């Protein structure tokens, strides 16, 4: 009888390691396909998608897969884990939670991106099991030069690829989860407002006691749940409030864009809803916005006279603030690539500078609020005030951060804003 000899432990380990290494290629292919599919879905869903954007998304995924066999294990690990965790995290925040709370077929590719992120992380880990490529040269100087080159390449990649990709995914993936009605303690109505594209906007409406109404718009990545203190402040002084969730934010349907490129149709729809609502005086509607909300309302007021006045707290479009924040050259380059990535992934044109639009608001009044602790915010809003002329006021709050005036100086903030609205709306 012939005895069976068990393989040596080292051979078994090599066999297991080989099988793990063999998983890297299919894991990477699956992860890249799912992530690219979602990015293509976003790009093609935009109002101004371009053929170049679609080609770049496909080309980058193909280039990563093709380069797999030509880069080190450390590089493959770094790429898989960092980009995998990036897509996984934003996929969960923007689509995973929403798919659980309020299932929507539009989240399908977003849920796919979550799985894709997991596969990319797994591919990066599997790369560690691959055989190590022997160095072309073994000298100490060569190894040192190789290490320096790797670090330099990693820096260039982070500035020209990873940071722009992170910006594009962050801007286009706002956290989305149900907003409990208990979050707003005063009497209100939850409303759903249909848009022309078939999707619905979600909002709270607080009835007016003085005949005047305010359209309230939140900041980037936020929702109406983030401006509860503003709602309560306005309602306490008799103003009706329509607090809107931007498209793809909060409970509103659609794709989000944290630069406001897709918000103008929603503002138009919300104003249509307000002017047609019983008991609303169309001649007494103002806009109040924080951060991104202030930007989109200033832009809306420049073209829509139905907004009789605007309060903008913390507005600063990226292209307007760049000269006042004095970024380093590499940050300017990374910023430019980030804007192009956002343009490509969102399928939307970049929102315009506010400076040339300010004069179109006049003679209707505007109140700008700028926090002194937010880099570039005060000088940028001074520029807006100068462009808008005498009908534009600016309140600078030296000790407040971005949109921090209501928290830092609640009584003065309320007095200034309400006094402005009382004068503007009568």
RORO-406977 format. One record per residue (C-alpha): x negated, y, z; residue in three letters. Coordinates in pm, whole numbers, plus 50000, padded with zeros to 5 digits. Layout:
NODE, x, y, z, r
NODE, X, Y, Z, ALA $
...
END
This chain:
NODE, x, y, z, r
NODE, 50000, 50000, 50000, UNK $
NODE, 49853, 50334, 49893, UNK $
NODE, 49856, 50608, 50153, UNK $
NODE, 49977, 50955, 50048, UNK $
NODE, 49730, 51225, 50137, UNK $
NODE, 49890, 51557, 50236, UNK $
NODE, 49743, 51862, 50067, UNK $
NODE, 49501, 52062, 50273, UNK $
NODE, 49649, 52365, 50458, UNK $
NODE, 49445, 52603, 50245, UNK $
NODE, 49590, 52452, 49927, UNK $
NODE, 49944, 52480, 50063, UNK $
NODE, 49881, 52844, 50151, UNK $
NODE, 49753, 52912, 49801, UNK $
NODE, 50063, 52744, 49658, UNK $
NODE, 50300, 52956, 49869, UNK $
NODE, 50103, 53270, 49789, UNK $
NODE, 50116, 53192, 49420, UNK $
NODE, 50492, 53149, 49430, UNK $
NODE, 50533, 53481, 49613, UNK $
NODE, 50304, 53654, 49363, UNK $
NODE, 50508, 53507, 49081, UNK $
NODE, 50817, 53685, 49214, UNK $
NODE, 50664, 54028, 49165, UNK $
NODE, 50740, 54056, 48794, UNK $
NODE, 51114, 53961, 48808, UNK $
NODE, 51166, 54166, 49125, UNK $
NODE, 51009, 54470, 48962, UNK $
NODE, 51207, 54423, 48640, UNK $
NODE, 51536, 54392, 48828, UNK $
NODE, 51465, 54688, 49054, UNK $
NODE, 51362, 54918, 48770, UNK $
NODE, 51664, 54817, 48562, UNK $
NODE, 51914, 54891, 48841, UNK $
NODE, 51756, 55223, 48939, UNK $
NODE, 51722, 55336, 48577, UNK $
NODE, 52083, 55235, 48506, UNK $
NODE, 52208, 55459, 48787, UNK $
NODE, 51992, 55753, 48679, UNK $
NODE, 52120, 55709, 48323, UNK $
NODE, 52476, 55702, 48457, UNK $
NODE, 52419, 56035, 48632, UNK $
NODE, 52249, 56191, 48331, UNK $
NODE, 52515, 56079, 48083, UNK $
NODE, 52793, 56194, 48318, UNK $
NODE, 52662, 56551, 48316, UNK $
NODE, 52813, 56822, 48102, UNK $
NODE, 52484, 56901, 47926, UNK $
NODE, 52286, 56580, 47908, UNK $
NODE, 52007, 56560, 47650, UNK $
NODE, 51865, 56279, 47441, UNK $
NODE, 51519, 56364, 47575, UNK $
NODE, 51635, 56308, 47934, UNK $
NODE, 51770, 55964, 47850, UNK $
NODE, 51451, 55870, 47665, UNK $
NODE, 51229, 55988, 47951, UNK $
NODE, 51421, 55784, 48210, UNK $
NODE, 51391, 55469, 47997, UNK $
NODE, 51027, 55538, 47907, UNK $
NODE, 50918, 55588, 48268, UNK $
NODE, 51077, 55262, 48381, UNK $
NODE, 50917, 55078, 48087, UNK $
NODE, 50578, 55239, 48154, UNK $
NODE, 50584, 55134, 48520, UNK $
NODE, 50667, 54775, 48427, UNK $
NODE, 50401, 54765, 48155, UNK $
NODE, 50135, 54914, 48384, UNK $
NODE, 50192, 54651, 48653, UNK $
NODE, 49914, 54423, 48531, UNK $
NODE, 49662, 54704, 48494, UNK $
NODE, 49667, 54865, 48840, UNK $
NODE, 49551, 54747, 49179, UNK $
NODE, 49760, 54565, 49436, UNK $
NODE, 49742, 54869, 49664, UNK $
NODE, 49887, 55089, 49390, UNK $
NODE, 50169, 54845, 49321, UNK $
NODE, 50246, 54821, 49692, UNK $
NODE, 50248, 55200, 49732, UNK $
NODE, 50471, 55254, 49429, UNK $
NODE, 50717, 54980, 49516, UNK $
NODE, 50757, 55074, 49881, UNK $
NODE, 50772, 55454, 49848, UNK $
NODE, 51005, 55473, 49548, UNK $
NODE, 51201, 55171, 49666, UNK $
NODE, 51269, 55328, 50005, UNK $
NODE, 51351, 55662, 49839, UNK $
NODE, 51617, 55512, 49613, UNK $
NODE, 51744, 55281, 49885, UNK $
NODE, 51786, 55561, 50139, UNK $
NODE, 51964, 55809, 49914, UNK $
NODE, 52170, 55531, 49758, UNK $
NODE, 52303, 55431, 50100, UNK $
NODE, 52371, 55791, 50207, UNK $
NODE, 52548, 55895, 49889, UNK $
NODE, 52710, 55576, 49760, UNK $
NODE, 52684, 55290, 50009, UNK $
NODE, 52866, 55462, 50294, UNK $
NODE, 53125, 55605, 50055, UNK $
NODE, 53185, 55266, 49891, UNK $
NODE, 53259, 55115, 50233, UNK $
NODE, 53482, 55398, 50357, UNK $
NODE, 53661, 55484, 50030, UNK $
NODE, 53582, 55234, 49752, UNK $
NODE, 53550, 55397, 49412, UNK $
NODE, 53434, 55231, 49089, UNK $
NODE, 53223, 55542, 49024, UNK $
NODE, 52995, 55424, 49306, UNK $
NODE, 52917, 55101, 49119, UNK $
NODE, 52581, 55201, 48974, UNK $
NODE, 52497, 55385, 49298, UNK $
NODE, 52541, 55061, 49492, UNK $
NODE, 52327, 54902, 49223, UNK $
NODE, 52054, 55156, 49298, UNK $
NODE, 52059, 55041, 49662, UNK $
NODE, 51989, 54685, 49548, UNK $
NODE, 51731, 54817, 49303, UNK $
NODE, 51549, 54997, 49583, UNK $
NODE, 51538, 54675, 49785, UNK $
NODE, 51396, 54486, 49488, UNK $
NODE, 51127, 54750, 49432, UNK $
NODE, 51017, 54724, 49796, UNK $
NODE, 51011, 54346, 49768, UNK $
NODE, 50808, 54369, 49446, UNK $
NODE, 50556, 54596, 49619, UNK $
NODE, 50518, 54350, 49906, UNK $
NODE, 50491, 54057, 49666, UNK $
NODE, 50204, 54233, 49491, UNK $
NODE, 49989, 54174, 49798, UNK $
NODE, 50005, 53801, 49729, UNK $
NODE, 49865, 53840, 49378, UNK $
NODE, 49500, 53744, 49320, UNK $
NODE, 49261, 54026, 49375, UNK $
NODE, 49097, 54149, 49059, UNK $
NODE, 48718, 54132, 49087, UNK $
NODE, 48558, 54476, 49077, UNK $
NODE, 48387, 54569, 48754, UNK $
NODE, 48090, 54692, 48953, UNK $
NODE, 47987, 54614, 49306, UNK $
NODE, 47755, 54901, 49390, UNK $
NODE, 47835, 55117, 49691, UNK $
NODE, 47835, 55434, 49482, UNK $
NODE, 48080, 55284, 49234, UNK $
NODE, 48314, 55175, 49512, UNK $
NODE, 48303, 55521, 49668, UNK $
NODE, 48376, 55683, 49331, UNK $
NODE, 48661, 55439, 49274, UNK $
NODE, 48812, 55527, 49612, UNK $
NODE, 48785, 55899, 49545, UNK $
NODE, 48938, 55852, 49201, UNK $
NODE, 49226, 55652, 49348, UNK $
NODE, 49300, 55926, 49602, UNK $
NODE, 49281, 56195, 49333, UNK $
NODE, 49515, 55996, 49112, UNK $
NODE, 49754, 55943, 49401, UNK $
NODE, 49762, 56318, 49465, UNK $
NODE, 49829, 56402, 49100, UNK $
NODE, 50098, 56133, 49082, UNK $
NODE, 50268, 56263, 49395, UNK $
NODE, 50275, 56621, 49265, UNK $
NODE, 50379, 56551, 48907, UNK $
NODE, 50594, 56240, 48946, UNK $
NODE, 50695, 56141, 49300, UNK $
NODE, 50784, 56489, 49430, UNK $
NODE, 50991, 56576, 49117, UNK $
NODE, 51167, 56237, 49135, UNK $
NODE, 51237, 56284, 49504, UNK $
NODE, 51376, 56633, 49438, UNK $
NODE, 51597, 56506, 49156, UNK $
NODE, 51739, 56220, 49364, UNK $
NODE, 51784, 56435, 49673, UNK $
NODE, 51961, 56713, 49482, UNK $
NODE, 52194, 56470, 49305, UNK $
NODE, 52279, 56248, 49605, UNK $
NODE, 52462, 56433, 49881, UNK $
NODE, 52564, 56229, 50188, UNK $
NODE, 52928, 56127, 50155, UNK $
NODE, 53152, 55997, 50429, UNK $
NODE, 53506, 56065, 50553, UNK $
NODE, 53555, 56388, 50747, UNK $
NODE, 53779, 56329, 51053, UNK $
NODE, 54070, 56569, 51086, UNK $
NODE, 53984, 56606, 51454, UNK $
NODE, 53666, 56790, 51352, UNK $
NODE, 53878, 57101, 51292, UNK $
NODE, 54080, 57164, 51607, UNK $
NODE, 54306, 57443, 51476, UNK $
NODE, 54625, 57387, 51275, UNK $
NODE, 54542, 57304, 50914, UNK $
NODE, 54647, 57107, 50610, UNK $
NODE, 54429, 56862, 50419, UNK $
NODE, 54477, 56920, 50047, UNK $
NODE, 54369, 56742, 49730, UNK $
NODE, 54322, 56963, 49425, UNK $
NODE, 54312, 56797, 49080, UNK $
NODE, 54052, 56917, 48831, UNK $
NODE, 54076, 56915, 48453, UNK $
NODE, 53840, 56616, 48428, UNK $
NODE, 54082, 56401, 48630, UNK $
NODE, 53882, 56407, 48951, UNK $
NODE, 54004, 56560, 49275, UNK $
NODE, 53858, 56813, 49515, UNK $
NODE, 53912, 56780, 49887, UNK $
NODE, 53971, 57080, 50111, UNK $
NODE, 54126, 57211, 50430, UNK $
NODE, 54375, 57495, 50417, UNK $
NODE, 54449, 57715, 50717, UNK $
NODE, 54754, 57938, 50668, UNK $
NODE, 54702, 58316, 50665, UNK $
NODE, 54848, 58540, 50934, UNK $
NODE, 54746, 58873, 50783, UNK $
NODE, 54828, 58801, 50418, UNK $
NODE, 54464, 58773, 50309, UNK $
NODE, 54280, 58451, 50218, UNK $
NODE, 53921, 58337, 50196, UNK $
NODE, 53765, 58067, 49977, UNK $
NODE, 53491, 57913, 50192, UNK $
NODE, 53200, 57725, 50031, UNK $
NODE, 52940, 57517, 50218, UNK $
NODE, 52567, 57472, 50167, UNK $
NODE, 52363, 57216, 49973, UNK $
NODE, 52423, 56855, 50076, UNK $
NODE, 52695, 56963, 50318, UNK $
NODE, 53073, 56956, 50331, UNK $
NODE, 53361, 57152, 50481, UNK $
NODE, 53281, 56973, 50804, UNK $
NODE, 52959, 57176, 50826, UNK $
NODE, 53135, 57515, 50827, UNK $
NODE, 53391, 57456, 51102, UNK $
NODE, 53268, 57755, 51304, UNK $
NODE, 53318, 57983, 51005, UNK $
NODE, 53670, 57846, 50951, UNK $
NODE, 53761, 57906, 51315, UNK $
NODE, 53610, 58256, 51308, UNK $
NODE, 53810, 58357, 51001, UNK $
NODE, 54132, 58199, 51123, UNK $
NODE, 54095, 58362, 51465, UNK $
NODE, 54113, 58696, 51289, UNK $
NODE, 54421, 58611, 51086, UNK $
NODE, 54262, 58506, 50756, UNK $
NODE, 54385, 58210, 50558, UNK $
NODE, 54101, 57974, 50468, UNK $
NODE, 54056, 57724, 50186, UNK $
NODE, 53742, 57531, 50291, UNK $
NODE, 53627, 57332, 49989, UNK $
NODE, 53410, 57024, 49948, UNK $
NODE, 53187, 57070, 49641, UNK $
NODE, 53208, 56797, 49373, UNK $
NODE, 53036, 56483, 49497, UNK $
NODE, 53015, 56622, 49852, UNK $
NODE, 53226, 56531, 50153, UNK $
NODE, 53545, 56375, 50025, UNK $
NODE, 53552, 56541, 49680, UNK $
NODE, 53508, 56319, 49378, UNK $
NODE, 53238, 56368, 49117, UNK $
NODE, 52860, 56392, 49114, UNK $
NODE, 52683, 56631, 49347, UNK $
NODE, 52415, 56882, 49257, UNK $
NODE, 52247, 57062, 49543, UNK $
NODE, 52148, 57355, 49323, UNK $
NODE, 52510, 57438, 49244, UNK $
NODE, 52487, 57373, 48872, UNK $
NODE, 52824, 57192, 48868, UNK $
NODE, 53021, 57396, 49121, UNK $
NODE, 53165, 57674, 48904, UNK $
NODE, 53450, 57462, 48759, UNK $
NODE, 53541, 57365, 49117, UNK $
NODE, 53546, 57730, 49225, UNK $
NODE, 53774, 57813, 48931, UNK $
NODE, 54006, 57525, 49024, UNK $
NODE, 54015, 57632, 49389, UNK $
NODE, 54101, 57991, 49292, UNK $
NODE, 54376, 57863, 49061, UNK $
NODE, 54515, 57668, 49355, UNK $
NODE, 54499, 57966, 49591, UNK $
NODE, 54668, 58221, 49365, UNK $
NODE, 54953, 57979, 49295, UNK $
NODE, 55009, 57881, 49656, UNK $
NODE, 55325, 58035, 49813, UNK $
NODE, 55251, 58317, 50052, UNK $
NODE, 54909, 58398, 49906, UNK $
NODE, 54851, 58752, 49778, UNK $
NODE, 54632, 58715, 49465, UNK $
NODE, 54500, 59067, 49520, UNK $
NODE, 54362, 58978, 49864, UNK $
NODE, 54124, 58685, 49811, UNK $
NODE, 53757, 58693, 49914, UNK $
NODE, 53476, 58440, 49906, UNK $
NODE, 53257, 58345, 50204, UNK $
NODE, 52966, 58109, 50146, UNK $
NODE, 52663, 57977, 50330, UNK $
NODE, 52334, 57902, 50151, UNK $
NODE, 52429, 57730, 49823, UNK $
NODE, 52790, 57835, 49885, UNK $
NODE, 52687, 58197, 49894, UNK $
NODE, 52501, 58157, 49565, UNK $
NODE, 52789, 57994, 49378, UNK $
NODE, 53038, 58254, 49505, UNK $
NODE, 52817, 58544, 49396, UNK $
NODE, 52788, 58380, 49055, UNK $
NODE, 53165, 58323, 49044, UNK $
NODE, 53243, 58681, 49147, UNK $
NODE, 53025, 58812, 48865, UNK $
NODE, 53265, 58661, 48611, UNK $
NODE, 53596, 58625, 48799, UNK $
NODE, 53768, 58941, 48928, UNK $
NODE, 54007, 58734, 49139, UNK $
NODE, 53736, 58734, 49404, UNK $
NODE, 53782, 59083, 49549, UNK $
NODE, 53482, 59059, 49782, UNK $
NODE, 53204, 58817, 49874, UNK $
NODE, 53015, 58740, 50194, UNK $
NODE, 52696, 58549, 50107, UNK $
NODE, 52488, 58411, 50395, UNK $
NODE, 52144, 58276, 50300, UNK $
NODE, 52162, 58289, 49920, UNK $
NODE, 51832, 58239, 49736, UNK $
NODE, 51817, 58070, 49399, UNK $
NODE, 51482, 57888, 49353, UNK $
NODE, 51377, 58099, 49054, UNK $
NODE, 51464, 58419, 49243, UNK $
NODE, 51273, 58328, 49558, UNK $
NODE, 50957, 58193, 49399, UNK $
NODE, 50784, 58531, 49377, UNK $
NODE, 50860, 58607, 49741, UNK $
NODE, 50745, 58273, 49884, UNK $
NODE, 50412, 58294, 49694, UNK $
NODE, 50367, 57918, 49638, UNK $
NODE, 50027, 57769, 49564, UNK $
NODE, 49949, 57693, 49198, UNK $
NODE, 49997, 57318, 49248, UNK $
NODE, 50332, 57386, 49416, UNK $
NODE, 50440, 57599, 49120, UNK $
NODE, 50352, 57316, 48884, UNK $
NODE, 50528, 57057, 49102, UNK $
NODE, 50828, 57291, 49126, UNK $
NODE, 50849, 57321, 48749, UNK $
NODE, 50839, 56944, 48705, UNK $
NODE, 51101, 56911, 48980, UNK $
NODE, 51337, 57149, 48798, UNK $
NODE, 51296, 56948, 48477, UNK $
NODE, 51360, 56623, 48664, UNK $
NODE, 51675, 56768, 48822, UNK $
NODE, 51787, 56890, 48481, UNK $
NODE, 51731, 56546, 48329, UNK $
NODE, 51884, 56330, 48603, UNK $
NODE, 52187, 56552, 48667, UNK $
NODE, 52265, 56615, 48301, UNK $
NODE, 52340, 56977, 48394, UNK $
NODE, 52184, 57306, 48298, UNK $
NODE, 51996, 57489, 48575, UNK $
NODE, 52203, 57753, 48750, UNK $
NODE, 52116, 58108, 48639, UNK $
NODE, 51926, 58370, 48835, UNK $
NODE, 52154, 58582, 49051, UNK $
NODE, 51960, 58906, 49007, UNK $
NODE, 52103, 59005, 48666, UNK $
NODE, 52453, 58899, 48775, UNK $
NODE, 52478, 59124, 49080, UNK $
NODE, 52568, 59433, 48878, UNK $
NODE, 52868, 59249, 48731, UNK $
NODE, 53026, 59221, 49077, UNK $
NODE, 53042, 59598, 49125, UNK $
NODE, 53243, 59793, 49218, UNK $
NODE, 53381, 59506, 49426, UNK $
NODE, 53192, 59487, 49756, UNK $
NODE, 52948, 59218, 49861, UNK $
NODE, 52787, 59156, 50201, UNK $
NODE, 52453, 58974, 50193, UNK $
NODE, 52315, 58815, 50510, UNK $
NODE, 51949, 58709, 50529, UNK $
NODE, 51757, 58537, 50808, UNK $
NODE, 51412, 58675, 50880, UNK $
NODE, 51276, 58334, 50979, UNK $
NODE, 51364, 58179, 50642, UNK $
NODE, 51066, 58224, 50409, UNK $
NODE, 51145, 58458, 50122, UNK $
NODE, 51511, 58505, 50212, UNK $
NODE, 51495, 58871, 50318, UNK $
NODE, 51291, 59002, 50021, UNK $
NODE, 51501, 58800, 49776, UNK $
NODE, 51824, 58942, 49916, UNK $
NODE, 51675, 59291, 49905, UNK $
NODE, 51627, 59227, 49535, UNK $
NODE, 51991, 59121, 49504, UNK $
NODE, 52104, 59433, 49688, UNK $
NODE, 51900, 59661, 49465, UNK $
NODE, 52038, 59491, 49154, UNK $
NODE, 52396, 59517, 49278, UNK $
NODE, 52394, 59887, 49358, UNK $
NODE, 52578, 60082, 49628, UNK $
NODE, 52867, 59834, 49660, UNK $
NODE, 52630, 59570, 49805, UNK $
NODE, 52540, 59567, 50176, UNK $
NODE, 52255, 59369, 50332, UNK $
NODE, 52236, 59261, 50695, UNK $
NODE, 51890, 59136, 50786, UNK $
NODE, 51863, 58924, 51102, UNK $
NODE, 51492, 58907, 51195, UNK $
NODE, 51524, 58633, 51459, UNK $
NODE, 51761, 58404, 51266, UNK $
NODE, 51671, 58107, 51051, UNK $
NODE, 51845, 58006, 50731, UNK $
NODE, 52222, 58065, 50782, UNK $
NODE, 52153, 58087, 51154, UNK $
NODE, 52317, 58425, 51215, UNK $
NODE, 52648, 58290, 51348, UNK $
NODE, 52466, 58072, 51599, UNK $
NODE, 52205, 58332, 51698, UNK $
NODE, 52434, 58636, 51721, UNK $
NODE, 52791, 58502, 51725, UNK $
NODE, 52968, 58820, 51840, UNK $
NODE, 52783, 59057, 51608, UNK $
NODE, 52815, 58812, 51319, UNK $
NODE, 53191, 58789, 51363, UNK $
NODE, 53228, 59165, 51405, UNK $
NODE, 53027, 59246, 51091, UNK $
NODE, 53190, 58985, 50867, UNK $
NODE, 53546, 59056, 50979, UNK $
NODE, 53497, 59431, 50957, UNK $
NODE, 53365, 59392, 50602, UNK $
NODE, 53660, 59173, 50499, UNK $
NODE, 53911, 59406, 50664, UNK $
NODE, 53773, 59699, 50466, UNK $
NODE, 53750, 59504, 50141, UNK $
NODE, 54093, 59338, 50151, UNK $
NODE, 54289, 59605, 50334, UNK $
END
